[in-house]
Amino acid sequence: MAPSNSQTLPTIDQNNLAAQVASLQQQLSKMQQMASLGELVGTTTHEFNNYLMTIINYAKLGMRQTDQAARDRAFQKIFDAGQKAAQVTSVILGSARNRSDQLEPTDLKVVIEQAMVLLEREMRKYQIGVQLNLGSVPKALACGNQIQQVLINLLVNARQAIGSGGQITLTLVEDKASGTIDIRVLDDGPGMSNAVLTKIFEPQYSTKSGPDESGKGGSGFGLYNCRQIIETHHGKIRVESSVGKGTCFIIKLQNADKVKVPAIQSKTASKAAPVIAANETSNGCSAQKTV
């Protein structure tokens, strides 16, 4: 009988394979965090430079003035710009120091306010009005830096969708029925069709041809990464939109007061976030229904 040329395939160690996948996911998460930090630095560099120019210009003006009232006004402008610059620096340094993946009771109002500090110049440049409806709510179980990353992505997306001169409304509320703390990002942009909504969280899917003049957007991974982050928080993210009626992203995070055993390390959730398609009105946002 002729010898067989067949070879026995090596046995796959499922535990080892799972460990390798988990390790790769952790490495990817770290890379995404570093990329996010780099984007934050880029976002605020121009803002910080503007404050420096304000300080320099008003210092020169004050030095030329002999009228005490005019000098006092110049000093006030310098003081105000210095405080703004210090605020931006404080947020960036805080983000750089705290890169932990741990979920802990987090004041989402502070997270939102810090995100707005980083995006203040950008919103002002494109004449976007931002309304903050930040209610008094319990703390959420979250990693503040990661939620800030999600918020910045959603806010930049909203700004890009609106174009110029539109309105964004940020709302923070407690959903007692579901035991969650909710963040809603509503814009009055052109909205999205059902065809776009069904793909919006898919990797490498983008409605943009590439980065805009600010260097943001177009990679196709922004909303996909947002969903991944929210899933590691054991939360949910969904989008409501209708063509011509704007778009509303809703983030639902666990109420820290309602969680009996706090999560020490974030874990990837097994279920994908629901996508919302246009039809019925819910949650005070654009008209939709869950599909």
Buried (B, 14 or more C-beta within 10 A) or exposed (E): EEEEEEEEEEEEEEEEEEEEEEEEEEEEBEEBBEBBBEBBBEBBEEBBEBBEEBBEBBBEBBEEBEEEEEBEBBEEBBEBBBEBBEBBEEBBEEBEEEBBBEBBBBBBBEBBBBBBBBBBBBBEEBEBEBEEEBEEBBBBBBBBBBBBBBBBBBBBBBBBBBEEEBBBBBBBBBBEEEBBBBBBBBBBBBBBBBEBBBEBBBEEBBBBEEEEEBEBBBBBBBBBBBBBBBBBBBBBBBBBBBEEBBBBBBBBBBBBEEBEEEBEEBBEBEEEBEBBBBBEEBBEBBBBEEE
